[in-house]
Amino acid sequence: MNELPVVLFGVGGVGQALVRQIVENRERHARQYGLWIRFLALCDSRSAVVEPMEGLNDAQLLDILDIKTRGGSLLEHPLGGTQDDLSAILDIVGLPGTLVVDCTATEETVPALLFGLERGYKLVLANKKPLTVEQEVYDRLVRAGGTEEAPLDLARVRWETTVGAGLPVIATLNRLLASGDPIQRISGTFSGTLGYVMTGLQAGRPFSQIVQEAYEQGYTEPDPRDDLGGVDVARKALILARGMGWRLDLSDVEVAGLYPPELDELSVEEFLARLPALDASFQEQVTAAAQEGQVLRYAATIQDGRCRVGLTPVDRDSPLGRLTGTDNLVEFTSRWYSPNPLVIQGRGAGVDATAAGVLSDLVELAFTGR
Ligand SMILES: NC(=O)c1ccc[n+]([C@@H]2O[C@H](COP(=O)([O-])OP(=O)(O)OC[C@H]3O[C@@H](n4cnc5c(N)ncnc54)[C@H](OP(=O)(O)O)[C@@H]3O)[C@@H](O)[C@H]2O)c1
């Protein structure tokens, strides 16, 4: 049996789903791949459960899931302790070939991820933040030897779920790059919430009403500005652009949010109350696009050295134009995929789909060299 030692950072929605899926897939992984995934440590924001020698058995893992699903701390587990330094956890673990999985949503993991690489560990990231801070950190995390010119080190690091969750967006990009097919444009929608808003606008509904409804039904972040501002989409666009070898920072991504910056200082209730003032302008834009045979999408476009995120008119008959609802959709236009683009579409969020994408990364990395 090939043992894959794993340390998990982040035991929230995605981290918990990952642990559950690994336990559920034990037999399949053993039968199909001769693979046994062994958790040596699980860490949340303040605590950790560490078993560096034997690894945690499934009963212990299920106990940990019980604690975390009811909102508890890992300190409640018999093997639990406080943690304020993820590198120290990696130092204790010390097994060659260890795979570190980042299912947090913070850039605080960066020092430990770099430390892990120095130790010869492999990485799987669901967390976008480490890949969207300084270019130098990106290079050190994903390029062989950490230098600007080096190729992506796919034998050691995977980050498929940072863009489009379980959809194979990064894998597709890497395959196009590997084949030498020049990519002329990537254009895509990467937010289910904003897809919902765009579908509502196209149906003639007022912007304020759609946002209010999405907020009340829990489709938006607790502060809807976190969706409507476009920064999360900008991070995904940056990861794609950097994946093509472009050298740029988050501040170079041109982001146009769906509300004016003066609404940033308001409480959520005040913000929602001010939205009807934007309705007429959105309706005008929808009508103007329709007169040109187009519809509006909140899209990221990476083309000609520019990375833009915002309201974008697209042809009604294009894959993006035909999209409705909350799916993500990415069009790759290249020499071989032109004029019809290569299209990836499907659920682009959700803890189970994301955890499944992380698990695929993990299984693939289990069999790469070093
Ligand atoms: N949910 C999705 O649909 C989806 C899709 C694609 C990608 N992702 C990405 O996947 C990641 C995880 O998402 P999620 O929905 O699982 O988030 P979440 O539920 O908020 O969980 C985050 C976890 O990270 C832990 N954490 C926070 N700061 C930490 C630190 N400094 N050190 C160690 N652990 C820390 C939290 O600890 P506590 O438990 O102590 O709070 C929590 O367990 C995010 O980066 C997200 O963008 C999510």
The ligand as an SDF file (V2000), in Angstrom:
LIG
                    3D

 48 52  0  0  0  0  0  0  0  0999 V2000
  -16.7960   26.8440   -0.0750 N   0  0  0  0  0  0  0  0  0  0  0  0
  -16.6320   26.8160   -1.3970 C   0  0  0  0  0  0  0  0  0  0  0  0
  -17.5790   26.6050   -2.1630 O   0  0  0  0  0  0  0  0  0  0  0  0
  -15.2640   27.0070   -1.9790 C   0  0  0  0  0  0  0  0  0  0  0  0
  -15.0620   26.8400   -3.3600 C   0  0  0  0  0  0  0  0  0  0  0  0
  -13.7480   26.9820   -3.8740 C   0  0  0  0  0  0  0  0  0  0  0  0
  -12.7050   27.3470   -3.0310 C   0  0  0  0  0  0  0  0  0  0  0  0
  -12.9680   27.5480   -1.6960 N   0  0  0  0  0  0  0  0  0  0  0  0
  -11.8770   27.9730   -0.8410 C   0  0  0  0  0  0  0  0  0  0  0  0
  -11.6150   26.9440    0.1150 O   0  0  0  0  0  0  0  0  0  0  0  0
  -11.1290   27.5400    1.3190 C   0  0  0  0  0  0  0  0  0  0  0  0
  -11.9450   27.0290    2.4940 C   0  0  0  0  0  0  0  0  0  0  0  0
  -13.2980   27.4210    2.3300 O   0  0  0  0  0  0  0  0  0  0  0  0
  -14.3700   27.0610    3.4500 P   0  0  0  0  0  0  0  0  0  0  0  0
  -15.6930   27.3740    2.8540 O   0  0  0  0  0  0  0  0  0  0  0  0
  -14.0990   25.7010    3.9850 O   0  0  0  0  0  0  0  0  0  0  0  0
  -13.9770   28.1380    4.5880 O   0  0  0  0  0  0  0  0  0  0  0  0
  -14.3660   28.1140    6.1290 P   0  0  0  0  0  0  0  0  0  0  0  0
  -15.5560   27.2540    6.3510 O   0  0  0  0  0  0  0  0  0  0  0  0
  -14.3870   29.5330    6.5600 O   0  0  0  0  0  0  0  0  0  0  0  0
  -13.1150   27.3760    6.8460 O   0  0  0  0  0  0  0  0  0  0  0  0
  -11.8860   27.9820    7.0030 C   0  0  0  0  0  0  0  0  0  0  0  0
  -11.0550   27.1440    7.9620 C   0  0  0  0  0  0  0  0  0  0  0  0
   -9.7630   27.7350    8.0500 O   0  0  0  0  0  0  0  0  0  0  0  0
   -9.3980   27.8080    9.4250 C   0  0  0  0  0  0  0  0  0  0  0  0
   -8.4190   28.8770    9.6280 N   0  0  0  0  0  0  0  0  0  0  0  0
   -8.5910   30.2220    9.5770 C   0  0  0  0  0  0  0  0  0  0  0  0
   -7.4280   30.8610    9.8440 N   0  0  0  0  0  0  0  0  0  0  0  0
   -6.5020   29.8930   10.0460 C   0  0  0  0  0  0  0  0  0  0  0  0
   -5.1270   29.8890   10.3640 C   0  0  0  0  0  0  0  0  0  0  0  0
   -4.4420   31.0430   10.5090 N   0  0  0  0  0  0  0  0  0  0  0  0
   -4.4960   28.7090   10.5300 N   0  0  0  0  0  0  0  0  0  0  0  0
   -5.1630   27.5310   10.3850 C   0  0  0  0  0  0  0  0  0  0  0  0
   -6.4600   27.4590   10.0780 N   0  0  0  0  0  0  0  0  0  0  0  0
   -7.1310   28.6300    9.9130 C   0  0  0  0  0  0  0  0  0  0  0  0
  -10.6940   28.0630   10.1480 C   0  0  0  0  0  0  0  0  0  0  0  0
  -10.5120   27.7700   11.5150 O   0  0  0  0  0  0  0  0  0  0  0  0
  -11.7270   27.7820   12.5990 P   0  0  0  0  0  0  0  0  0  0  0  0
  -12.4620   26.4920   12.3410 O   0  0  0  0  0  0  0  0  0  0  0  0
  -10.9970   27.8160   13.8780 O   0  0  0  0  0  0  0  0  0  0  0  0
  -12.5170   29.0210   12.2960 O   0  0  0  0  0  0  0  0  0  0  0  0
  -11.6040   27.1030    9.3960 C   0  0  0  0  0  0  0  0  0  0  0  0
  -11.4640   25.7940    9.9210 O   0  0  0  0  0  0  0  0  0  0  0  0
  -11.2460   29.0700    1.1130 C   0  0  0  0  0  0  0  0  0  0  0  0
   -9.9960   29.5920    0.7670 O   0  0  0  0  0  0  0  0  0  0  0  0
  -12.2360   29.2080   -0.0270 C   0  0  0  0  0  0  0  0  0  0  0  0
  -12.0400   30.3910   -0.7900 O   0  0  0  0  0  0  0  0  0  0  0  0
  -14.1980   27.3730   -1.1610 C   0  0  0  0  0  0  0  0  0  0  0  0
  1  2  1  0
  2  3  2  0
  2  4  1  0
  4  5  1  0
  4 48  2  0
  5  6  2  0
  6  7  1  0
  7  8  2  0
  8  9  1  0
  8 48  1  0
  9 10  1  0
  9 46  1  0
 10 11  1  0
 11 12  1  0
 11 44  1  0
 12 13  1  0
 13 14  1  0
 14 15  2  0
 14 16  1  0
 14 17  1  0
 17 18  1  0
 18 19  2  0
 18 20  1  0
 18 21  1  0
 21 22  1  0
 22 23  1  0
 23 24  1  0
 23 42  1  0
 24 25  1  0
 25 26  1  0
 25 36  1  0
 26 27  1  0
 26 35  1  0
 27 28  2  0
 28 29  1  0
 29 30  1  0
 29 35  2  0
 30 31  1  0
 30 32  2  0
 32 33  1  0
 33 34  2  0
 34 35  1  0
 36 37  1  0
 36 42  1  0
 37 38  1  0
 38 39  2  0
 38 40  1  0
 38 41  1  0
 42 43  1  0
 44 45  1  0
 44 46  1  0
 46 47  1  0
M  CHG  2   8   1  16  -1
M  END
$$$$
